[in-house]
Amino acid sequence: MTNGSFILATIGILLGATGTYLLLPHRRGEAKPRTLYILGGTFAGLGLIGFLLLLTPPALSPLADFVAGSFFYIFAAGAIGAGVMTVTSRNPVYSALWFAGVVVSTAGLFLLADAQFLAAGSIIVYAGAIIVTFLFVIMLAQMEGKAVYDRAARSPGRAVFTCFLLLWSLAYCLATLPGAEPSDADSVVSARQRLRRGRELASFYPEGGPAQARIALERSLRPTSSLFVDGDPMKPKPNVAGLGEALYTDNLLAVELAGAILFAALIAAVVIANPRPMTALPASKSDA
Amino acid sequence: MTIWVLIGILIKMLVVVGVTQGAVAYLILVERKIAAYAQDRIGPNRCGREIGVPFALIQPLADGAKMLLKEDVVPKYVTKPLYILAPWIAIATAMIGFAVVPFGPVGPNQIIDFQIAPNVDIGILYVLAVGSLAVYGVILAGWASNNKYAFIGGLRSSAQLISYEIPLGLSILGMVLIAGSLDMNRIMAWQSRHVWGILVQPLGFILFFTSAFAETNRLPFDLPESEQELVGGFHTEYSAMKFGMFFLGEYLHVITVSFITVILFFGGWDVPFVTSPDQSGLLWAIVKVGVITSKVGLVILFIMWVRWTLPRFRYDQLMDLAWKSMIPLALINLVMTAGIVQLVRTYWV
């Protein structure tokens, strides 16, 4: 990131912050004058355009540059714009829908970065389940008109200041990042990094000769996915298999930990949800 | 990748959209006929008789014309943007789910890849992801209509779809574990090398098919629109083509679900006991497309048959079925399959 683009980013963030502040709902949930909304929309739109100018679309293949590039800008603008709309909508149902828009746009960006599993996963988990549950609750809670606290923004000024300060500091970190210097040391480190992966360690051993270690390693790492069955460059990249391998070799501890925590939460949910018989309540009270 | 690949994909999309829409039009006719036979009636048999077309074969055209020409009522009290958006969501999610479904052989030695997006590694997960978005169409239609029947229909639908997505996803995983890939082409390839999925995953098949009924809002799970309680459910306030779009979306979902059932559990285009070493070439491709579409047709007929055979569930029964029996069964199925696959891979292969 050069100095010029950093200044552009700062201007974009300032414009976006002003626009978002103007667009946010009134503190007491009343409607603002129309001109304020128009002004806020213009500022936020200018900030968005300024920010989009900084982004570079990913290069996938010769033709895809145009197609993927235009999709990249659509998704990026969609994600940021829908994010602003999520916080500025006065109706919680619309907020939830714009949030779904954010998730779908982000999934599109994941797809463009060739992270298909992440894209599908975020759509299934967030857009397909969590936001639908939000909508469900909002719709059930709003049977008698909208409440004031749903339409009002609590201390909009401080919220906008904090969020956009965070965004600006991110941009600042990016701007002060030293440029990548390609060197031999880099490739050595990355090769050493890659050696940690179990199956590559196995293929590191020589093919011929008494490679006992290699045989033992291969037996311990039986391919349950088709990652290595057909490592053909013509075939689609084994996204899911690669992800699974990374999760269960390099990050095994984290996966197991997350599983244990989720399991504990599941047990807690079952305990809380299970209705206790009414007679059992006084007994437990006297015990305590 | 050249510009021609892009044009080829666009042509494929047009063909698929056209064919599926036409198929939907005729499926409605088939459904009406099956309903008529199930109720000991004759069903539509007049349309086109004057110009010599037998079996009311131009009834779908008449239905389509009716949908387009009816008055498009938008009530005063609806939330207009969402009211208009909802049917579009219903139809769009139903259509883009088809993008990764292979309707014929796909591979490097084929002249045409019979799939719109052949390089999607996550395959079946994509269909699930897009299918999970379909609930927005129903829930928004129910909420935006500002009508209590529509609203209750939307609420029921969101609860039902969220609940049945879990056994749907879990029941697929058994087959994914066995074939070792989420890609539908590889799952079919495994089945043509070994046996059909229904033989190795019978429980998975039953769970998948049952949740598929619930996901497509078909009877016996059509609580969101149960007529005798909710007038028309979530689409009570919709008329003309907007109602038609919901209808279209539902049938497109049925087609997609039937394709996935055939691909996962009935071997795709595999015909049992026909083993020929070289199955490439255009002729084989056409034969395979014919085989898979006829299997899909049979599954769709079965779905329609069930609709006119079984009564509707009560709502608490519906929820009990999902959470208390299908999800535990699907989990047991998944764990057992994982164990067996690991044992087989370790000791026999």
Interface residues (C-beta under 8 A of the other chain):
Chain A: S61 P62 L63 A64 V67 V93 L97 A100 V104 A107 Q116 F117 A119 A120 G121 I123 I124 A127 G128 A129 V132 T133 L135 F136 M139 L140 R222 P223 T224 S225 S226 V229 M234 P236 K237 P238 N239 V240 A241
Chain B: M1 T2 I3 V5 L6 L82 P108 P118 N119 V120 D121 I122 L125 Y126 L128 A129 V130 S132 L133 V135 Y136 I139 L140 W143 F151 G154 L155 S158 A159 L161 I162 E165 G169 L177 G180 S181 L182 D183 R186 V341 Q342 R345 T346
